Every structure is written in C-alpha cells, then in structure tokens.
C-alpha cells in the first residue's frame, strides 16, 4: 500500500462526505465515513454500501418500497438500485436522498 495513503487513513478519523464535496475534494480512503441520508447523519466503517444497505441503515423498510438517489455537488442526482454499490470515495458525493415508491405502481 502507498505510504501516503496509509498516512491519510491514519490521520482521517472520520471523513465527512458533505465537507469534501463542498470543498471540491476527493474523499480519501478512511476507517470511517460520515454520510447523510435525508436529514440524518450516519458514521459507517466501510468505503461503499449497496442501495439496500443504505436504505436499511436509514430505517426505510422494506427497502424495496423506496428509491435511493445519490446527490453530487453541483446538483446532479444519480439513482442507486438496491444491489448497486455507492462508493464513498467517489469525488463530489454529497449525500443520499430517499423517496417512497407509489403503492399503486408496479
């Protein structure tokens, strides 16, 4: 492993995705990430999670009844499927938003 990367991991106790996105900086790999789903903040110990895992973390059960979006700095939104992975080290990831699916659809 690159020595600089190891130093980043050691020095960055918790990486706040919103702060990095607003500063237009790529989040480093770290031990923990502070993410926001809707209005709640969570600290996770993995660099990526699936849409299903993020929805469950936010208490959106069953996750199949919700849609998850990843919001980037600049306003771009990307839909995250239940089995899609959201990588917290992707530049510009600001937060996540959920939307309940209409019960009459499908």
Backbone bond lengths (Angstrom), bond angles and torsions (degrees), N, CA, C in turn:
res aa  C-N    CA-C-N  psi(-1)  N-CA   C-N-CA  omega(-1)  CA-C   N-CA-C  phi
1 X - - - 1.462 - - 1.533 108.56 -
2 X 1.296 116.72 142.50 1.453 123.16 179.49 1.527 110.30 -62.00
3 X 1.329 116.83 134.00 1.460 121.50 -176.84 1.528 112.33 -61.16
4 X 1.349 117.69 -38.52 1.465 120.53 177.96 1.521 111.24 -62.46
5 X 1.340 116.23 -40.04 1.459 120.50 178.89 1.527 110.13 -63.51
6 X 1.330 116.14 -42.46 1.464 119.52 178.21 1.524 111.00 -60.72
7 X 1.342 117.00 -40.18 1.454 119.83 178.28 1.522 111.06 -64.48
8 X 1.338 117.01 -40.13 1.464 120.13 177.53 1.521 110.74 -60.84
9 X 1.319 115.63 -44.26 1.463 120.12 -179.43 1.529 109.78 -61.18
10 X 1.328 116.48 -40.60 1.453 120.38 -179.25 1.531 111.84 -69.66
11 X 1.345 117.00 -38.88 1.454 119.32 -173.27 1.526 113.08 -84.21
12 X 1.323 117.71 -29.72 1.459 120.30 -178.61 1.526 109.52 -90.19
13 X 1.323 116.64 95.88 1.463 119.76 -178.87 1.523 110.87 -66.31
14 X 1.341 116.74 -52.99 1.455 121.54 176.74 1.531 107.32 -133.21
15 X 1.313 116.71 123.79 1.464 121.50 178.28 1.522 107.80 -93.59
16 X 1.343 116.74 120.39 1.457 122.29 178.94 1.524 108.37 -91.81
17 X 1.333 117.02 111.18 1.458 120.95 -175.89 1.522 112.84 -59.48
18 X 1.319 117.71 -39.79 1.475 120.31 -179.51 1.524 111.36 -61.94
19 X 1.335 116.74 -42.66 1.459 120.20 -179.73 1.527 110.91 -62.89
20 X 1.318 116.59 -43.90 1.470 119.93 -179.98 1.523 111.28 -65.72
21 X 1.328 117.20 -40.26 1.465 120.55 179.99 1.531 110.39 -64.80
22 X 1.321 116.74 -43.94 1.467 120.29 -179.37 1.525 111.95 -66.29
23 X 1.349 117.11 -30.49 1.461 121.43 178.39 1.529 111.17 -86.66
24 X 1.341 116.11 0.64 1.463 121.84 -179.37 1.531 111.57 58.36
25 X 1.340 115.78 40.91 1.468 121.97 179.65 1.518 109.75 -118.46
26 X 1.324 115.72 145.33 1.465 120.92 176.92 1.528 108.96 -75.31
27 X 1.336 117.83 127.17 1.473 119.46 178.34 1.532 110.43 -66.84
28 X 1.319 118.07 135.74 1.467 120.47 177.19 1.528 110.62 -77.64
29 X 1.316 116.12 163.22 1.461 119.27 170.35 1.520 106.30 -68.09
30 X 1.311 115.90 135.62 1.464 119.76 -175.68 1.516 109.99 -146.02
31 X 1.304 115.13 173.88 1.468 119.86 178.51 1.514 111.55 -73.44
32 X 1.353 115.56 -35.59 1.464 119.01 -176.99 1.524 109.84 -141.41
33 X 1.327 114.87 149.72 1.461 122.28 179.36 1.522 109.08 -126.37
34 X 1.326 115.06 137.19 1.469 120.17 174.31 1.519 106.11 -99.33
35 X 1.329 114.87 116.60 1.462 120.56 -178.64 1.526 109.11 -118.53
36 X 1.322 115.24 158.76 1.465 119.92 177.43 1.517 108.28 -121.09
37 X 1.326 114.99 128.87 1.459 122.05 173.52 1.518 105.54 -120.11
38 X 1.330 115.99 117.35 1.463 121.92 -171.61 1.527 108.33 56.31
39 X 1.325 118.57 -119.25 1.467 119.93 -177.93 1.527 112.46 -103.59
40 X 1.337 117.38 1.47 1.462 121.17 -176.75 1.524 110.95 -100.58
41 X 1.340 115.34 143.77 1.458 121.43 175.00 1.530 109.13 -103.62
42 X 1.321 115.10 144.20 1.458 122.28 178.84 1.520 108.23 -135.89
43 X 1.326 117.30 146.73 1.455 121.71 173.05 1.523 106.58 -110.93
44 X 1.339 115.53 122.86 1.457 121.02 -178.08 1.524 109.07 -119.18
45 X 1.318 116.43 156.55 1.463 121.13 -175.57 1.521 112.90 -110.34
46 X 1.329 116.95 25.96 1.464 122.04 178.28 1.531 108.65 -132.61
47 X 1.356 118.03 150.89 1.465 120.01 -178.45 1.528 114.40 -81.47
48 X 1.337 117.49 -9.05 1.464 119.70 175.13 1.525 109.63 -156.21
49 X 1.333 114.64 155.73 1.464 121.37 178.90 1.520 107.87 -143.31
50 X 1.328 116.26 156.78 1.462 119.71 176.08 1.523 109.32 -80.63
51 X 1.311 115.88 163.20 1.455 121.02 175.63 1.517 111.17 -56.16
52 X 1.319 116.32 -42.18 1.473 121.41 179.44 1.538 110.40 -60.27
53 X 1.339 117.00 -44.97 1.466 120.98 -179.66 1.525 110.97 -64.27
54 X 1.326 117.30 -40.79 1.470 120.90 179.04 1.522 111.53 -65.32
55 X 1.330 116.69 -41.97 1.466 120.12 178.46 1.521 111.06 -64.03
56 X 1.329 116.98 -42.33 1.471 120.32 178.57 1.529 110.32 -64.27
57 X 1.342 116.51 -41.34 1.458 120.89 178.26 1.532 110.68 -57.51
58 X 1.321 115.89 -38.62 1.466 121.26 -179.21 1.527 112.58 -82.14
59 X 1.331 117.61 1.38 1.463 120.95 178.79 1.514 113.64 78.64
60 X 1.326 118.23 20.10 1.466 122.82 -179.67 1.532 108.29 -92.25
61 X 1.323 115.18 89.38 1.460 120.64 -177.38 1.518 111.48 -121.46
62 X 1.329 118.16 140.43 1.464 124.85 -8.44 1.532 110.26 -72.39
63 X 1.339 117.22 145.76 1.463 120.69 -176.21 1.529 113.35 -61.25
64 X 1.326 116.95 -23.49 1.469 120.87 179.76 1.531 112.42 -64.26
65 X 1.325 117.02 -15.33 1.465 120.22 -178.62 1.527 112.80 -96.92
66 X 1.351 116.47 12.91 1.454 120.85 -179.42 1.524 110.75 -133.08
67 X 1.307 114.59 153.41 1.461 121.35 172.02 1.530 106.39 -110.53
68 X 1.332 116.11 141.93 1.456 121.94 -178.25 1.520 109.35 -117.70
69 X 1.322 115.93 134.45 1.465 122.02 177.39 1.516 109.47 -122.03
70 X 1.315 115.02 143.22 1.455 122.57 174.15 1.525 106.14 -102.41
71 X 1.337 117.59 124.03 1.463 120.96 -179.62 1.520 108.89 -102.17
72 X 1.333 114.67 132.15 1.458 121.26 179.36 1.521 109.66 -105.23
73 X 1.342 116.54 156.85 1.469 119.82 174.30 1.522 106.83 -60.34
74 X 1.313 116.74 140.69 1.457 120.46 -175.42 1.512 111.91 97.82
75 X 1.354 117.44 -8.63 1.458 120.73 174.03 1.511 116.85 97.72
76 X 1.338 118.83 -9.15 1.465 120.39 -179.92 1.529 110.01 -64.61
77 X 1.345 115.63 140.22 1.464 121.16 176.62 1.515 109.24 -122.52
78 X 1.326 115.01 142.85 1.460 120.61 178.51 1.525 107.81 -130.47
79 X 1.327 116.22 131.00 1.456 120.85 177.83 1.533 108.88 -74.89
80 X 1.331 116.39 136.22 1.462 122.59 177.90 1.518 107.48 -113.63
81 X 1.319 116.61 117.58 1.462 121.01 177.43 1.522 111.26 -71.52
82 X 1.319 116.79 165.95 1.468 120.96 -177.61 1.522 112.36 -57.63
83 X 1.338 117.16 -37.38 1.456 120.65 -177.89 1.522 113.32 -101.32
84 X 1.348 117.03 2.58 1.467 120.85 176.13 1.520 108.88 -78.11
85 X 1.330 115.77 147.48 1.465 120.33 178.59 1.518 110.58 -97.07
86 X 1.313 115.37 135.15 1.464 122.04 173.09 1.523 106.53 -102.06
87 X 1.340 116.48 117.06 1.462 122.72 -178.05 1.526 108.72 -93.03
88 X 1.339 116.63 118.78 1.461 121.15 -176.25 1.522 112.39 -75.06
89 X 1.339 118.45 -10.64 1.460 120.77 178.30 1.527 111.57 -92.59
90 X 1.335 118.07 2.29 1.462 121.93 176.64 1.528 109.05 -68.82
91 X 1.329 118.36 131.08 1.465 119.64 -179.99 1.529 112.31 -61.61
92 X 1.328 116.64 138.37 1.455 121.69 173.02 1.511 116.44 88.45
93 X 1.344 118.59 -4.73 1.471 119.83 179.18 1.521 107.93 -68.23
94 X 1.326 115.57 118.68 1.461 120.05 -175.68 1.523 111.60 -100.12
95 X 1.340 116.03 -50.10 1.465 119.93 -177.42 1.519 109.81 -165.72
96 X 1.340 114.80 -179.44 1.459 121.61 178.91 1.515 109.04 -124.23
97 X 1.325 115.26 147.52 1.462 120.93 179.52 1.530 108.26 -130.16
98 X 1.323 115.67 144.47 1.468 120.48 177.92 1.517 109.72 -114.26
99 X 1.319 114.85 154.42 1.447 121.38 177.92 1.514 107.68 -143.35
100 X 1.341 118.53 122.95 1.463 118.84 178.29 1.528 109.49 -66.73
101 X 1.327 116.20 139.18 1.451 120.71 176.48 1.521 108.93 -75.99
102 X 1.302 116.90 143.64 1.467 122.19 178.04 1.522 108.41 -64.55
103 X 1.321 116.04 127.83 1.465 120.63 -177.34 1.533 112.37 -63.58
104 X 1.328 118.25 -20.20 1.460 120.26 -177.69 1.519 112.04 -86.49
105 X 1.375 117.86 -10.30 1.458 120.21 179.35 1.513 110.61 -77.91
106 X 1.334 115.59 155.77 1.443 122.06 172.77 1.476 112.86 76.98
